[in-house]
Amino acid sequence: MAELIEMMNDYVKQEEVVCRKNDSIDQRLYDEYGVNRGLRDEKGNGVLTGLTRVSKIVSTRIEGNKKVPCDGELWYRGYRVEKLINDLGPEKLGFEKIAYLLLMGELPTEKEEARFKEVIAKCRTLPTNFTRDVIMKAPSEDIMNSMTRSILTLASYDRNAKDVSVSNSLRQCIQLISEFPLMAVYGYNAYNHYENNESMYIHNPDPSLSTAENLLRLMRPNKKYTPVEAKVLDTALILHMEHGGGNNSTFTTRVVTSSGSDTYSTMAAAMSSLKGPKHGGANIKVMEMMENIRENVKDYSDKDEIAAYLSRIIDKQAFDRKGLIYGIGHAVYSLSDPRERVFKHYVQQLAKEKGREEDLRLYENIEELAPKLIAEKRHIFKGVSPNVDFYSGFVYDMLGIPQELYTAIFAVARIVGWSAHRIEELICADKIIRPAYMSVMEKRE
């Protein structure tokens, strides 16, 4: 096998030159034909491709006849997300309640919420020997790949896997929402044991606990966690649960659903989209950047020293030399990301509990300085501000969650939004999504 791989590597290195020559397209042609690359125009506005009642993102307002930036808003089924979180109070965990809202379209009564939690708890299990025969059989450092394989394998255990009716798809979605925490944590534990030679522990979930509490319980050898830890993780899951129909993985969900494909294949496709570093893997880049900044900035309270190093990053002289301050800026939001504003309060709580105030000071100084520096050095069409990924990696680090699980935790939350959009696509649309591509190939004799 090693010889085959070496032979193939030599072959493709030579053929890559041919591919690049024949697949390169003059960038000016995109402007000439009015092609909005990434389905976004030059000002960052998304091309309208569908309608949804699941969620809404607001980043601009109309004043007179002009569109102007405003503080960002995120709505779930007609409710501001910060209002939903505030109404939970300082102690109640709300992942299941908000999941019901997104799936069913309305807030549950106390009886409906209790019943939904009971269903989630009963579904939070994997088929007999699935953990041993599927998850532990071929452990991978890439937990997203491990989870995707598990999702596709689960179809083999479902007698109605191909049934794409709304009721059956809703049943499958609820089961996957329940099973995602297990696939994520067990996948990491298997990798950590077989590849890192660490101890392996496979805890069973507690049906009396919430999704956030079970995640912490499953990840830790002693199964222990504090109320603040559970509340912060629960809030993170709610904020990552859904973000409009146009984000890459949710759009993937709707595209694959429109083809008539089954729930397992659809969610596997969404997982493949989310794992990309330009999407769900963004918080890992933030953590890598912050580690680099810590190595090069001595005084976390010295704003001049921090600004000088951030300028070097923007000028492509430091870190990965791509000129990006990760976690600052967003494709949609400009003045603020509402998720970051809500989340920061809980970050401060956890930092105090964990004795990480000095690290928090560095984050807050970067949050203040980076948008100003980017505005000075870049020609941008809209403002930039910290997004939710700026702090999420810091939170996961304080919770002792390994980086291999960061994107997987994102998936544990976002499966809810994917499910809501799949159901809406099944109910409202009966047409395959097929955008047009203009051919610019040259004819040959």
Secondary structure, DSSP 4 states (H G I P E B T S, - for coil): -HHHHHHHHHHHHHHHHHHHHHH---THHHHHTT--GGGB-TTSPBPP----SSEEEEEEEEETTEEEEEEEEEEETTEEHHHHHHHHTTT---HHHHHHHHHHSSPPPHHHHHHHHHHHHHH----TTHIIIIITTS--S-HHHHHHHHHHHHGGG-TTTT---HHHHHHHHHHHHHHHHHHHHHHHHHHHHHTT------PPPPTTS-HHHHHHHHHSTT----HHHHHHHHHHHHHHS---TTSHHHHHHHHHHHTT--HHHHHHHHHHHHTSTTTTTHHHHHHHHHHHHHHH-S-TT-HHHHHHHHHHHHTTSSTTSS---TTB--SS-SS--HHHHHHHHHHHHHHHHHT-HHHHHHHHHHHHHHHHHHHHHS--SS---B-THHHHHHHHHHTT--GGGHHHHHHHHHHHHHHHHHHHHHHH--S---------PPP--
